[in-house]
Amino acid sequence: MITNQVLLLLMLSILWPTVALPFTPGNIGNLFGMTESDGRILQRSKRGWMWNQFFLLEEYAGNDHQYVGKLHSNMDKGDGNVKYVLTGDGAGTLFLIDEKSGDIHATKRLDREEKAMYTLHAKVLDRNTNTELEPDTEFNIKIHDINDNAPKFAREIYFASVPEMSEVGTSVATVTASDADDQTYGNSAKLVYSILQGQPYFSVDSENGTIKTALPGMDREVKENYQVVIQAKDMAGQMGGLSGTTTVSITLSDVNDSPPRFANHSFRVTAVEATEIGGAIGHIKADDPDIGRNAEMEYSIVGGHDTFKIITDQTTQEGVIIIKKALDYENKRDYEFKVEVKNTYLDARFIHGLQFKDYATVRVTVEDVDEPPVFSRNPYVIEVHEDTAAGSFVGVVSARDPDADSKPVKYSIDRHTDLDRLFNIDAVNGTITTLKALDREMSKWHNISVVATEINNPRQTTRVPVFIKVLDVNDNAPEFAMSYDTFVCENVKAGQLIQTISAVDTDEPQVGHKFVFSINPSNPNFTIVDREDNTANIVTRRGGFSRREMSMYFLPVVISDNDFPIQSSTSTLIVRVCACDSRGNMQSCNPEVLPFSDGLTTGALVAILLCVIILLMIVVLFAALRRQRKKEPLIISKEDVRDNVVSYNDEGGGEEDTQAFDIGTLRNPEVMDANKLRRDIIPEMLFPFRRTSPIKDNTDVRDFITGRLQENDSDPTAPPYDSLATYAYEGSGSLAESLSSLESAATEGDQDYDYLSNWGPQFKKLAEMYIGKGADRET
């Protein structure tokens, strides 16, 4: 306690040198608010009854209402009439004052890092009247710092890197810590840095926390990552100071300090001779412990090579051997060359005394395969004249087996390329001939594919294109280039141009076309003038053309070419005679109607001819109608219904008469022709055929008739001329009533047929049949 008081006394002597107090032991106690006996009374004899500052160490502040200081006024006689009042920062909460004695206490621990100074106001009041005995006085309470905060780093772990092989003392990173204690007071915030882990590779500057390399030649390929622990300690690193630590993860970055090296300086590669140009046949690889750009390598063949080349795979850093020229097992089977590898990026600091390249020998062995035939040329171009007859020679293709020249090869034409089958090829010697005559005007080129196949191995085939050019032969005559509409005016004069003509020729002579135009020189109407440019002018030889005399002229023009053999043709130019105006513009080309010697005009003759043609057509049509098939008579059959009706006037023979009709037809109605219409009358309405249900075999005739009767009675479409239905039932108007026993409930044995003998001679036969049957039954 005495030490702190002496320290405060020294501070006060610096802060308030104007205070006139004798430095006596008694006054020293008064400075700290102490009485002469215990050091707690602070008094002044002047009007300024109190100091304007108090000092308090944060270590002791707020410890069980720690005493801060004492206020005392000269107006206080000790009789209790004076009251001390405290206002300002923390008054009543952090700081309490005894109203009677003026003692000030702190209620809780104060932290300088939260607030370093408090400003308060003190008043002296009369307790009875509450009036101020002395003016309001302001004073400060300052909290003095103690070392109660440890240094702290901003992060628990830092990351840094430094190139490998760096020199000693190369800066890696700087880490700093902060201390919340007062920087201006004592050594509480004075930090000292040290390294706890990471030696002997790294060191740290004790003042600023800069980490540096401490060991030369650190190699990333040996060890890449390091963990360094840095400590910051306050109180200038003295015993009892507080400390904090952090971890720095340091990575050695790569530099190109290692050259590429082949693990094996000899490589053997096998290649198939059928490998295509540009194909890869093998890979070789060198090792480089560096990474990234420092490990990039470039491969090359020393001195180059005409058959192989090597490229670098940028992804795997391998050397890929590529074929530049086709391999041939029969010509050369083994190759050998030297490959160099080197880094593409070099570091100038490490190239001295170290060769950043390496070499290896590559031996390539070619394997034999069964190769397809090889043509002597590819492609073939053959020329043939278009007048070549079928079966003529065109050209020859040749192929051989590269594995053995003695192996036979077969030739053929791919018919997909010769759909018209114009060519043929000899399968043995490859001679191409024509199957049909060629026409250059139809096709100037023929592109076919010839296939060569090994006879011993048909799967080995080779195609070659053969381009056949058809050469031109002058076999086409020239003709008019277009169809001309030529006219000549009636009032034309001799020597006047009426048409310019030109010609075309599908042939193509090497020296170009040259046409010659000519007409009959004795033509009295027109002449022709050759313009020497493959055109000619048609000129009138006379004037005064008349449509009455001739409305149209046909002018034959002979056109010839100059190629060998000379081809010529005759084209007819039609020249119409037209009426024109004075300027030569055509007005009308219709021929005038000219009277004939018999007085009939052309129009009249045409009309008469048309009438004759119409009359002839009418006669032909009438004759055709007469020749139509005559209508078929209504009754053409002897089996006509009317014949059947007439025959019913005769008495039948009864059941024993088997000659009159076929009973089988009645028992098998399915064989009867259904829906036959009568041809003697025209029915009022035609109804669709109605199929009746079949009757079982061996059914009694009366059951059959009853069934048919019911069907016809209930069928509204049944025609009224069904003789079978009509004669099956006589009707109620008959004297004999019904002859049918179908409606009788009695059996056949209960019937009495004697009355039949009374019906007359028409029923005599019937009476004999039934009366005789009755007598037989009785017997």
Secondary structure, 3 states (H helix, E strand, C coil): CHHHHHHHHHHHHHHCCCCCCCCCHHHHHHHCCCCCCCCCCCCCCCCCCCCCEEEEECCCCCCCCEEEEECCCCCCCCCCCEEEEEEECCECCCEEECCCCCEEEECCCCCCCCCCEEEEEEEEEECCCCCEEEEEEEEEEEEECCCCCCCEECCCEEEEEEECCCCCCCEEEECCEECCCCCCCCCCCCCEEEEEECCCCEEECCCCCEEEECCCCCCCCCCCEEEEEEEEECHHHCCCCCEEEEEEEEEEECCCCCCCECCCCEEEEEEECCCCCCCEEEEEECECCCCHHHHCEEEEECCCCCCEEEEEECCCCEEEEEECCCCCCCCCCEEEEEEEEEECCCCCCCCCCCCCEEEEEEEEEEECCCCCCEECCCCEEEEEECCCCCCCEEEECCEECCCCCCCCEEEEECHHHCCCCCEEECCCCCEEEECCCCCCCCCCEEEEEEEEEECCCCCCEEEEEEEEEEECCCCCCCEECCCCCEEEECCCCCCCEEEEEEEECCCCCCCCCCCEEECCCCCCCEEEEECCCCEEEEEECCCCCCCCCCCEEEEEEEEECCCCCCCEEEEEEEEEEEEECCCCCEEECCCCCCCCCCCCCHHHHHHHHHHHHHHHHHHHHHHHHHCCCCCCCCCCCCCCHHHHHHHCCCCCCHHHCCCCCCHHHHHCHHHCCCCCCCCCCCCCCCCCCCCCCCCCCCCCHHHHHHHHHHHHHHCCCCCCCCHHHHHCCCCCCCCCCCCCCCCCCCCHHHCCCHHHHHCCHHHHHHHHHHHHHHHHHHC
